[in-house]
Amino acid sequence: MLRSSREPKSIVGRLYAQVQKSPDSLEAIAFSSLHALEEAAFDSYRPHELERAFYRFQEFFHPDDIPPTGAHLHDLLALKHAIMALLGMTQILLEARSHLSILPQIIDDIRSAWPAVWRYIEVIDRNFICSNDAPIEYHGLDAPLVVKTVVPALHQILGQEELVETMKESGVYALFVRLWYRLAFDGACDGWPFDVCVDVFTDLLPDEDTDLRDQVITPLGGESKVAKAALSHLRLSMRAMQQKRPGEGDMLHASRTAVDIAALAGTDFAMAYALLAQNAVRQMTRALVFLATLPKGHDVTLSIFMDYLVTNISVSDSITWVIQALDVGLLIAILRYEPWYASNGRDDLLGEDEKPEHIALLVEILPRYLVFLSVVRAARKALKKAKKSGAEKRISRRSDLWAGWVAFENLVKKRVDIAGKSSRQKNLCSRCGQKESGGRGFRQCSGCTDVYYCSSACQKRDWQAQHRTDCKNIQRNRLEGRIVNASPSDYAFVPTFIRQDFQDLGVIDLCRRDWGTNPPERPSLYLDYADHQAEPETGEYLADFDGPTRRDVVVVHVVLPNEEDTWFVLRSDEDEGSRTERLIGALSSQGPIVEQADPVAGGEGHWFGENCDLDDDPETDSDWTDVTDSDEGVDDLD
């Protein structure tokens, strides 16, 4: 049945009604052609009207009529015209589905109209989207009505397989993706159902026919710009929610933003790293801490945020993101997440031996990074904040999370205790490699706080040689959220706590059993801390290295969670007893650590020893901080 034009219920009809006050305007003419096309599509008994309407449609959207590029107003008009065409064709397709006899003709006609329509989209792509100007404005039209029709239009068009294939064949599919990203980052999709937004985004993710980097990310300004836009939208969203009582629409908005970021991170390593470099972990953690305090209506949102953190912290292999997350309340977020999971979680969806993501984060992922002194310090502070927040009180003492919480707290306390007992030996001079011993402690660079020096002479030589550049880079990287490598003190802490772990890991008994009365010529011990449940293995060290000449040494090879390898040598000073007993003595806490570099050919090692060069007298104490006066020192948790 033909629908009267006096009852404009469709998108095109409503927009057409808006511009009737100026019937001779460009907008009125455009919508008139679209409206006629739509009306004709409703009635399969008027094929000639349909053909005439398509002619008017193609005549208006002729490529030669595209305004000159460069002017902002022209860009807006081009955007408006493109959306008109997009909405018109979408509406026609939806209505024509009930008239199967004319659907093939409509699809063919729309295919013929693509070149003209997408010339307008290209104008947007070149001159509007890439300019990153916001907000979007529409002269003479109801902006919210126009903008909020884009998401369902995309959703419906992508549901037409023939149309999608045509888009891909004509090379315009990526333009659709860029348009979606742009509108998503500008908040143009606010208020639309979460599942619709997710469906559109999923449909627009790259496939074998779409090169995301060349066709989408690069034209939008590159990974850094896209990441910045996405996270800026997240900050604005969270700020708005914190200033008022969040409603369901706000929650859906937060969920959609999180989906955008998570999907971007999953595209490729460069995009994931760009998000991390823009402090994505810090911002997502802060958002999770806030959202977990809200009473209800945020199930999907919490799950998405937690999943992003678990994925990126576990696979990034960097202490940077772990420290960032701990500093802004990750432990509090885990505690607040538990009551929601206890009420809404689906353990039946977990695989065998699989833990809920927040519990896995606490008991499997975070503990393995406690091999680094900087992470131990961050965890100590995070535990204090968590206790002050009172979030512990809401956790059932019978829950799996509580058992994991107690184990994590005990491990942190153990590492803090080890660091405290060895506080006078934990630092190394970054220049000469001398170990800190009794008496006055080494001094810390006040710029990067990553390196220590035994004297001002070493500090000055290191500054002139390399640290001037390194120090500035480290500070800049921290501000920008980029990866900062573990410091010399982090590596110096490794043999200290591992010696203490030998008893817990059963290393002594393992070596007695494997070595027996005939130990290898060059015995070695292998520990993989990439998994926090390190399983020690014995073996024979086969590579050549410049090590001690004595036979009573054990080479310890350690794999760290950042996938770096470090080696150190333990030596026994005992001259009596069997060789096995002397080697066992080297593993004891009393045995000295011998200076040893990475023995892999061409590798750069971490040195542990007493090779000290102090020929020059100290000349200046500038840029030094006495570590004993710094609040960065490790203290008790209580």
RAMO-V841776 format. One record per helix or strand of 3 or more residues. SS is the DSSP state (h for helix, s for strand). FROM is the first residue (numbers start at 0). LEN is the number of residues. Records with the same first field share a line. If there is no record, write none. Layout:
BEGIN
SS->FROM-LEN, FROM-LEN
END
This chain:
BEGIN
h->10-12, 25-16, 46-14, 62-3, 71-25, 99-28, 128-3, 142-16, 160-9, 172-13, 193-11, 211-6, 222-20, 247-18, 268-9, 279-12, 298-18, 318-9, 329-15, 346-3, 356-15, 372-17, 390-4, 399-22, 455-25, 487-18, 506-9, 578-9, 626-3
s->442-3, 522-6, 536-4, 552-7, 564-7, 591-3, 623-3
END
